[in-house]
Amino acid sequence: MTAASIAGSGAPPTGPLPGSRPAGSVEIIDLNGLRNIEFGDTEDELTRRGILRTDLDACGPVLAGLDTVSPVFVEDKLVLLWVADPMRTPEGITAGSPVDEVWSHYSSVTRLRAPQGTYRLDGLLARNGDRGYLFLHDGHTVRKTIAGYADWARRLFDEGAGPC
């Protein structure tokens, strides 16, 4: 049920290519969420505020004006955000960052190994209390960033579900 719930949430971040975005368009995702979106917000609340769009042809709801962010809801609550470049953590980690930077910027990092024989990426879970960042990587470079409740990020990794 968890995998089904997670898998039915959000659309994979597409966004512009890194070289095609305007200068100064970098946005920060932290362990609370984004500028006007917090983990724990409900789908109804975000829809009422005009932030969550459910009327688009996507695999789930999308965030208005944030095409590089994909929300993941469980039981009507925002639990994770998948983000793509130009989104970055306050420490500057984003898709394309060297894995060594994750280790140097976060004090509590757990190495997560993808199952043998799969096409999944390995992960690094940087946890701070009940929140965390899950950095999916190829061994050298961060490829995907997921932020939110650490237990849900770990569950998402263990079950191999994506935002769609």
Contacts in CASP RR format, 6 or more apart in sequence:
PFRMAT RR
TARGET T0000
AUTHOR 0000-0000-0000
METHOD contacts of the structure
MODEL  1
MTAASIAGSGAPPTGPLPGSRPAGSVEIIDLNGLRNIEFGDTEDELTRRG
ILRTDLDACGPVLAGLDTVSPVFVEDKLVLLWVADPMRTPEGITAGSPVD
EVWSHYSSVTRLRAPQGTYRLDGLLARNGDRGYLFLHDGHTVRKTIAGYA
DWARRLFDEGAGPC
2 74 0 8 1.000
2 155 0 8 1.000
2 159 0 8 1.000
2 161 0 8 1.000
3 159 0 8 1.000
3 160 0 8 1.000
3 161 0 8 1.000
5 73 0 8 1.000
5 74 0 8 1.000
5 75 0 8 1.000
6 72 0 8 1.000
6 74 0 8 1.000
6 80 0 8 1.000
6 152 0 8 1.000
6 155 0 8 1.000
6 156 0 8 1.000
6 159 0 8 1.000
6 161 0 8 1.000
6 162 0 8 1.000
6 163 0 8 1.000
7 161 0 8 1.000
7 162 0 8 1.000
7 163 0 8 1.000
7 164 0 8 1.000
8 59 0 8 1.000
8 60 0 8 1.000
8 163 0 8 1.000
8 164 0 8 1.000
9 60 0 8 1.000
9 61 0 8 1.000
9 70 0 8 1.000
9 71 0 8 1.000
9 72 0 8 1.000
9 73 0 8 1.000
9 74 0 8 1.000
9 163 0 8 1.000
10 58 0 8 1.000
10 59 0 8 1.000
10 60 0 8 1.000
10 61 0 8 1.000
10 62 0 8 1.000
10 70 0 8 1.000
10 71 0 8 1.000
10 72 0 8 1.000
10 73 0 8 1.000
10 82 0 8 1.000
10 163 0 8 1.000
10 164 0 8 1.000
11 58 0 8 1.000
11 59 0 8 1.000
11 60 0 8 1.000
11 62 0 8 1.000
11 70 0 8 1.000
11 163 0 8 1.000
11 164 0 8 1.000
12 59 0 8 1.000
12 70 0 8 1.000
12 82 0 8 1.000
12 162 0 8 1.000
12 163 0 8 1.000
12 164 0 8 1.000
13 67 0 8 1.000
13 68 0 8 1.000
13 69 0 8 1.000
13 70 0 8 1.000
13 82 0 8 1.000
13 83 0 8 1.000
13 84 0 8 1.000
13 163 0 8 1.000
14 67 0 8 1.000
14 68 0 8 1.000
14 84 0 8 1.000
15 67 0 8 1.000
15 68 0 8 1.000
15 84 0 8 1.000
16 68 0 8 1.000
18 85 0 8 1.000
18 86 0 8 1.000
21 85 0 8 1.000
21 86 0 8 1.000
25 86 0 8 1.000
26 86 0 8 1.000
26 87 0 8 1.000
26 88 0 8 1.000
27 34 0 8 1.000
27 35 0 8 1.000
27 66 0 8 1.000
27 86 0 8 1.000
27 87 0 8 1.000
27 88 0 8 1.000
28 34 0 8 1.000
28 35 0 8 1.000
28 87 0 8 1.000
28 88 0 8 1.000
28 89 0 8 1.000
28 90 0 8 1.000
29 69 0 8 1.000
29 81 0 8 1.000
29 83 0 8 1.000
29 87 0 8 1.000
29 88 0 8 1.000
29 89 0 8 1.000
29 145 0 8 1.000
29 147 0 8 1.000
30 89 0 8 1.000
30 90 0 8 1.000
30 147 0 8 1.000
31 39 0 8 1.000
31 128 0 8 1.000
31 131 0 8 1.000
31 132 0 8 1.000
31 133 0 8 1.000
31 147 0 8 1.000
31 148 0 8 1.000
32 38 0 8 1.000
32 39 0 8 1.000
32 131 0 8 1.000
33 39 0 8 1.000
33 81 0 8 1.000
33 147 0 8 1.000
33 148 0 8 1.000
34 66 0 8 1.000
34 69 0 8 1.000
34 81 0 8 1.000
36 49 0 8 1.000
36 51 0 8 1.000
37 46 0 8 1.000
37 51 0 8 1.000
37 63 0 8 1.000
37 71 0 8 1.000
37 78 0 8 1.000
37 81 0 8 1.000
38 78 0 8 1.000
39 78 0 8 1.000
39 79 0 8 1.000
39 80 0 8 1.000
39 81 0 8 1.000
39 131 0 8 1.000
39 148 0 8 1.000
39 149 0 8 1.000
40 77 0 8 1.000
40 78 0 8 1.000
40 79 0 8 1.000
41 77 0 8 1.000
41 78 0 8 1.000
42 76 0 8 1.000
42 77 0 8 1.000
42 78 0 8 1.000
43 52 0 8 1.000
43 54 0 8 1.000
43 61 0 8 1.000
43 73 0 8 1.000
43 76 0 8 1.000
43 78 0 8 1.000
44 76 0 8 1.000
46 52 0 8 1.000
46 63 0 8 1.000
46 71 0 8 1.000
46 78 0 8 1.000
47 53 0 8 1.000
47 54 0 8 1.000
47 61 0 8 1.000
50 64 0 8 1.000
51 63 0 8 1.000
51 64 0 8 1.000
52 61 0 8 1.000
52 62 0 8 1.000
52 63 0 8 1.000
52 64 0 8 1.000
52 71 0 8 1.000
53 61 0 8 1.000
53 62 0 8 1.000
53 63 0 8 1.000
53 64 0 8 1.000
54 60 0 8 1.000
54 61 0 8 1.000
56 62 0 8 1.000
59 163 0 8 1.000
59 164 0 8 1.000
60 164 0 8 1.000
61 71 0 8 1.000
61 73 0 8 1.000
62 70 0 8 1.000
62 71 0 8 1.000
63 69 0 8 1.000
63 70 0 8 1.000
63 71 0 8 1.000
68 83 0 8 1.000
68 84 0 8 1.000
68 85 0 8 1.000
68 86 0 8 1.000
68 87 0 8 1.000
69 81 0 8 1.000
69 82 0 8 1.000
69 83 0 8 1.000
69 84 0 8 1.000
69 87 0 8 1.000
70 81 0 8 1.000
70 82 0 8 1.000
70 83 0 8 1.000
70 163 0 8 1.000
71 78 0 8 1.000
71 80 0 8 1.000
71 81 0 8 1.000
72 78 0 8 1.000
72 79 0 8 1.000
72 80 0 8 1.000
72 81 0 8 1.000
72 82 0 8 1.000
72 152 0 8 1.000
72 156 0 8 1.000
72 163 0 8 1.000
73 79 0 8 1.000
74 152 0 8 1.000
79 148 0 8 1.000
79 149 0 8 1.000
79 152 0 8 1.000
80 146 0 8 1.000
80 147 0 8 1.000
80 148 0 8 1.000
80 149 0 8 1.000
80 152 0 8 1.000
80 153 0 8 1.000
80 156 0 8 1.000
81 146 0 8 1.000
81 147 0 8 1.000
81 148 0 8 1.000
82 144 0 8 1.000
82 145 0 8 1.000
82 146 0 8 1.000
82 162 0 8 1.000
82 163 0 8 1.000
83 145 0 8 1.000
83 146 0 8 1.000
83 147 0 8 1.000
84 95 0 8 1.000
84 144 0 8 1.000
84 145 0 8 1.000
85 94 0 8 1.000
85 95 0 8 1.000
85 96 0 8 1.000
86 94 0 8 1.000
87 94 0 8 1.000
87 145 0 8 1.000
88 94 0 8 1.000
88 145 0 8 1.000
89 105 0 8 1.000
89 133 0 8 1.000
89 145 0 8 1.000
89 147 0 8 1.000
91 101 0 8 1.000
91 105 0 8 1.000
91 106 0 8 1.000
92 101 0 8 1.000
92 105 0 8 1.000
93 101 0 8 1.000
93 102 0 8 1.000
93 105 0 8 1.000
93 133 0 8 1.000
93 135 0 8 1.000
93 142 0 8 1.000
93 145 0 8 1.000
94 142 0 8 1.000
94 145 0 8 1.000
95 142 0 8 1.000
95 143 0 8 1.000
95 144 0 8 1.000
95 145 0 8 1.000
96 141 0 8 1.000
96 142 0 8 1.000
96 143 0 8 1.000
97 141 0 8 1.000
97 142 0 8 1.000
98 140 0 8 1.000
98 141 0 8 1.000
98 142 0 8 1.000
99 124 0 8 1.000
99 135 0 8 1.000
99 137 0 8 1.000
99 139 0 8 1.000
99 140 0 8 1.000
99 141 0 8 1.000
99 142 0 8 1.000
102 109 0 8 1.000
102 124 0 8 1.000
102 126 0 8 1.000
102 135 0 8 1.000
102 137 0 8 1.000
102 142 0 8 1.000
103 109 0 8 1.000
103 124 0 8 1.000
105 126 0 8 1.000
106 126 0 8 1.000
106 128 0 8 1.000
106 133 0 8 1.000
108 126 0 8 1.000
108 127 0 8 1.000
108 128 0 8 1.000
109 124 0 8 1.000
109 125 0 8 1.000
109 126 0 8 1.000
109 127 0 8 1.000
110 124 0 8 1.000
110 125 0 8 1.000
110 127 0 8 1.000
111 122 0 8 1.000
111 123 0 8 1.000
111 124 0 8 1.000
112 122 0 8 1.000
112 123 0 8 1.000
112 124 0 8 1.000
112 125 0 8 1.000
112 134 0 8 1.000
112 154 0 8 1.000
112 157 0 8 1.000
113 122 0 8 1.000
113 123 0 8 1.000
114 120 0 8 1.000
114 121 0 8 1.000
114 122 0 8 1.000
114 123 0 8 1.000
120 160 0 8 1.000
121 136 0 8 1.000
121 137 0 8 1.000
121 138 0 8 1.000
121 143 0 8 1.000
121 144 0 8 1.000
122 136 0 8 1.000
122 137 0 8 1.000
122 138 0 8 1.000
122 139 0 8 1.000
123 134 0 8 1.000
123 135 0 8 1.000
123 136 0 8 1.000
123 137 0 8 1.000
123 157 0 8 1.000
124 134 0 8 1.000
124 135 0 8 1.000
124 137 0 8 1.000
125 132 0 8 1.000
125 133 0 8 1.000
125 134 0 8 1.000
125 135 0 8 1.000
125 150 0 8 1.000
125 153 0 8 1.000
125 154 0 8 1.000
125 157 0 8 1.000
126 132 0 8 1.000
126 133 0 8 1.000
126 134 0 8 1.000
126 135 0 8 1.000
127 150 0 8 1.000
128 150 0 8 1.000
129 150 0 8 1.000
130 149 0 8 1.000
130 150 0 8 1.000
130 151 0 8 1.000
131 147 0 8 1.000
131 148 0 8 1.000
131 149 0 8 1.000
131 150 0 8 1.000
132 147 0 8 1.000
132 148 0 8 1.000
132 149 0 8 1.000
132 150 0 8 1.000
132 153 0 8 1.000
133 145 0 8 1.000
133 146 0 8 1.000
133 147 0 8 1.000
133 148 0 8 1.000
133 153 0 8 1.000
134 145 0 8 1.000
134 146 0 8 1.000
134 147 0 8 1.000
134 153 0 8 1.000
134 154 0 8 1.000
134 156 0 8 1.000
134 157 0 8 1.000
135 142 0 8 1.000
135 144 0 8 1.000
135 145 0 8 1.000
135 146 0 8 1.000
136 142 0 8 1.000
136 143 0 8 1.000
136 144 0 8 1.000
136 145 0 8 1.000
136 146 0 8 1.000
136 157 0 8 1.000
137 143 0 8 1.000
146 153 0 8 1.000
146 156 0 8 1.000
147 153 0 8 1.000
156 162 0 8 1.000
END
